[in-house]
């Protein structure tokens, strides 16, 4: 991908009930309090509005506590063919194996470093490589680029960048157009720190649609999305 091909545009969850179609594999990075969860909730609502199911993988029981839990038990049809949204606490022995039964939905690996470091790249690769056949969009979420396992970078279609303190250069070899992404990260960090004006196309509002008037720079949530082509 050349630098000119690094396109900024919203991440879209496409409504479909068929397999074998183009799907989204997004990497979402940002420190605590920058707006990642708000963004993810918006993506969940978009998927639900399109008639798809949502599964949020979490490291422990204190995350996403407002949504029902599923165990992903083999042979229990309701664990995979529900409607709406469910959360699942990662189990290193069974979760990735059971995800082959998940179809037509949005799959979120929230705070993925906390649990995916305990499994092999081959196990994760199996889930990512089957996403089109299963009709699923996948979001891998962490505080920084180095907390996302390298295997995700092989399949990534979109980067969603919030303010991050991570050293992106440590993922240089895995990012197809590293220089374009590095510049976008620097821009997002500068805007979040108040060192650069907020983009005018937000019309005086932040990424959540809230007015910027009278607000401190550090209170402003801002992110940008980059298409990996």
C-alpha positions as CSV (number, residue, x, y, z in Angstrom):
1,X,0.0,0.0,0.0
2,X,1.5,3.4,-1.0
3,X,1.1,6.4,1.3
4,X,-1.5,7.8,-1.1
5,X,-3.6,4.7,-0.6
6,X,-4.0,5.2,3.2
7,X,-7.6,6.3,3.2
8,X,-9.5,7.7,6.2
9,X,-13.1,6.6,6.4
10,X,-15.6,5.2,8.9
11,X,-15.5,1.5,9.7
12,X,-18.7,-0.1,8.4
13,X,-20.4,-3.3,9.5
14,X,-22.1,-4.7,6.4
15,X,-25.6,-6.2,6.7
16,X,-25.6,-9.7,5.3
17,X,-26.6,-13.2,6.1
18,X,-24.3,-14.9,3.5
19,X,-20.9,-16.3,3.9
20,X,-17.9,-15.8,1.6
21,X,-18.3,-12.0,1.5
22,X,-15.8,-9.2,2.2
23,X,-15.5,-8.7,5.9
24,X,-13.8,-6.2,8.3
25,X,-10.8,-7.1,10.4
26,X,-10.1,-4.0,12.5
27,X,-7.4,-3.2,14.9
28,X,-8.5,-0.7,17.6
29,X,-5.9,1.0,19.8
30,X,-6.1,3.6,22.5
31,X,-5.3,4.2,26.2
32,X,-8.0,4.1,28.9
33,X,-10.6,6.8,28.7
34,X,-10.0,7.8,25.1
35,X,-13.4,6.5,23.7
36,X,-12.7,2.9,22.6
37,X,-15.7,1.5,24.5
38,X,-18.0,4.1,23.1
39,X,-16.8,3.4,19.6
40,X,-17.2,-0.4,20.1
41,X,-20.8,0.1,21.5
42,X,-21.6,2.1,18.3
43,X,-20.2,-0.8,16.2
44,X,-22.3,-3.3,18.2
45,X,-25.4,-1.2,17.6
46,X,-24.7,-1.0,13.9
47,X,-24.3,-4.8,13.8
48,X,-27.5,-5.4,15.7
49,X,-29.4,-2.9,13.5
50,X,-28.3,-4.9,10.5
51,X,-29.8,-8.1,12.0
52,X,-26.5,-9.7,13.1
53,X,-25.4,-11.1,16.4
54,X,-22.5,-9.7,18.5
55,X,-20.0,-11.7,20.7
56,X,-17.6,-9.8,22.9
57,X,-14.6,-11.8,24.2
58,X,-13.4,-10.5,27.6
59,X,-10.5,-11.4,29.9
60,X,-12.6,-11.5,33.1
61,X,-16.1,-11.1,34.6
62,X,-15.8,-7.4,35.3
63,X,-16.0,-6.3,31.7
64,X,-19.2,-5.6,29.7
65,X,-21.3,-6.6,32.7
66,X,-24.5,-5.2,31.3
67,X,-24.8,-7.9,28.6
68,X,-25.7,-11.6,29.1
69,X,-22.9,-14.2,29.2
70,X,-22.6,-17.2,27.0
71,X,-20.3,-20.2,27.7
72,X,-19.8,-21.3,24.1
73,X,-20.4,-24.9,25.0
74,X,-20.1,-27.5,22.2
75,X,-23.5,-28.9,21.2
76,X,-25.5,-26.2,23.0
77,X,-27.2,-24.5,20.1
78,X,-28.4,-21.5,22.1
79,X,-24.7,-20.6,22.9
80,X,-24.1,-19.8,19.2
81,X,-27.4,-19.1,17.5
82,X,-28.8,-16.4,19.9
83,X,-30.0,-13.1,18.7
84,X,-28.6,-9.8,20.1
85,X,-25.4,-9.5,22.0
86,X,-23.5,-11.8,24.4
87,X,-20.1,-11.7,26.2
88,X,-17.8,-14.6,26.8
89,X,-15.0,-14.9,29.3
90,X,-12.0,-16.3,27.4
91,X,-11.0,-19.9,28.1
92,X,-7.5,-20.7,26.8
93,X,-8.5,-24.4,26.2
94,X,-11.8,-24.0,24.5
95,X,-12.7,-20.5,23.3
96,X,-10.8,-20.4,20.0
97,X,-11.9,-23.9,19.1
98,X,-15.6,-23.1,19.7
99,X,-15.5,-19.9,17.7
100,X,-15.6,-22.0,14.5
101,X,-19.3,-22.4,15.2
102,X,-20.0,-18.6,15.4
103,X,-21.7,-17.3,12.2
104,X,-22.9,-14.1,10.7
105,X,-22.0,-11.6,13.4
106,X,-19.5,-9.2,14.9
107,X,-16.7,-10.7,17.1
108,X,-14.8,-8.4,19.4
109,X,-11.6,-9.4,21.2
110,X,-11.6,-6.7,23.9
111,X,-8.4,-6.1,25.8
112,X,-7.0,-9.0,23.8
113,X,-3.4,-8.9,25.2
114,X,-4.7,-10.1,28.5
115,X,-5.6,-13.6,27.2
116,X,-4.3,-14.1,23.6
117,X,-0.7,-14.1,24.8
118,X,-1.5,-17.4,26.4
119,X,-2.4,-19.1,23.1
120,X,-0.4,-19.8,19.9
121,X,-0.5,-17.8,16.7
122,X,-1.8,-20.8,14.8
123,X,-4.9,-21.0,17.0
124,X,-5.7,-17.3,16.3
125,X,-4.8,-17.7,12.6
126,X,-7.5,-20.4,12.3
127,X,-10.2,-18.0,13.5
128,X,-9.0,-15.1,11.4
129,X,-8.6,-17.1,8.2
130,X,-12.2,-18.4,8.3
131,X,-13.9,-15.1,8.9
132,X,-15.2,-14.7,5.4
133,X,-16.6,-18.2,5.2
134,X,-18.3,-17.7,8.6
135,X,-19.5,-14.2,7.7
136,X,-18.0,-12.4,10.7
137,X,-16.3,-9.1,11.2
138,X,-13.6,-9.1,13.8
139,X,-12.3,-6.2,16.0
140,X,-9.1,-6.7,18.1
141,X,-8.8,-4.1,20.8
142,X,-5.9,-3.1,23.0
143,X,-4.1,0.0,24.5
144,X,-1.4,0.0,21.8
145,X,-0.1,-1.6,18.7
146,X,2.4,-3.8,20.5
147,X,-0.4,-5.4,22.6
148,X,-2.1,-6.7,19.4
149,X,-0.6,-10.1,18.5
150,X,1.3,-10.0,15.2
151,X,-1.0,-12.5,13.5
152,X,-3.8,-9.9,13.4
153,X,-1.7,-7.7,11.2
154,X,-1.6,-10.3,8.4
155,X,-5.4,-9.9,8.0
156,X,-6.1,-6.3,9.1
157,X,-8.4,-4.2,6.8
158,X,-8.9,-1.2,9.1
159,X,-7.0,0.6,11.8
160,X,-9.0,2.6,14.4
161,X,-6.6,4.9,16.3
162,X,-7.3,6.7,19.5
163,X,-4.7,8.5,21.6
164,X,-2.0,6.0,22.5
165,X,1.4,6.1,24.3
166,X,2.6,2.9,22.6
167,X,5.7,2.8,20.4
168,X,4.3,1.9,17.0
169,X,7.8,1.4,15.5
170,X,7.9,-2.0,17.3
171,X,5.2,-3.2,14.9
172,X,7.0,-1.7,11.8
173,X,7.5,-5.1,10.2
174,X,3.9,-6.1,10.6
175,X,2.2,-2.9,9.2
176,X,1.8,-2.9,5.4
177,X,2.1,0.9,5.1
178,X,3.9,1.7,8.3
179,X,4.8,5.4,7.5
180,X,1.2,6.4,6.6
181,X,-0.1,4.8,9.8
182,X,2.7,6.3,11.9
183,X,1.8,9.8,10.7
184,X,-1.9,9.2,11.4
185,X,-1.0,8.1,15.0
186,X,1.1,11.2,15.5
187,X,-1.8,13.4,14.2
188,X,-4.4,11.7,16.5
189,X,-2.0,12.1,19.5
190,X,-1.5,15.8,18.7
191,X,-5.2,16.5,18.4
192,X,-5.9,14.6,21.7
193,X,-3.2,16.7,23.4
194,X,-4.6,19.9,22.1
195,X,-1.5,20.7,20.0
196,X,-3.4,20.5,16.8
197,X,-6.9,21.8,15.8
198,X,-9.8,19.4,15.8
199,X,-10.8,18.4,12.3
200,X,-13.4,20.9,10.9
201,X,-15.6,18.1,9.4
202,X,-16.7,17.3,13.0
203,X,-18.4,20.7,13.0
204,X,-17.3,21.6,16.5
205,X,-18.0,18.2,17.9
206,X,-15.9,15.3,19.1
207,X,-16.0,11.7,17.8
208,X,-19.0,11.0,20.1
209,X,-20.9,13.9,18.7
210,X,-20.5,16.1,21.8
211,X,-19.8,19.8,21.6
212,X,-16.1,20.9,22.0
213,X,-17.1,24.3,23.3
214,X,-15.5,25.1,26.7
215,X,-13.9,21.7,27.0
216,X,-10.2,21.0,27.9
217,X,-8.1,19.3,25.3
218,X,-7.5,16.2,27.5
219,X,-11.3,15.7,27.9
220,X,-11.8,15.5,24.1
221,X,-12.2,12.0,22.6
222,X,-10.9,11.8,19.1
223,X,-10.0,8.9,16.8
224,X,-9.4,8.3,13.2
225,X,-9.9,5.3,10.9
226,X,-7.4,4.2,8.2
227,X,-8.3,1.7,5.5
228,X,-5.5,-0.8,4.9
229,X,-5.4,-1.3,1.2
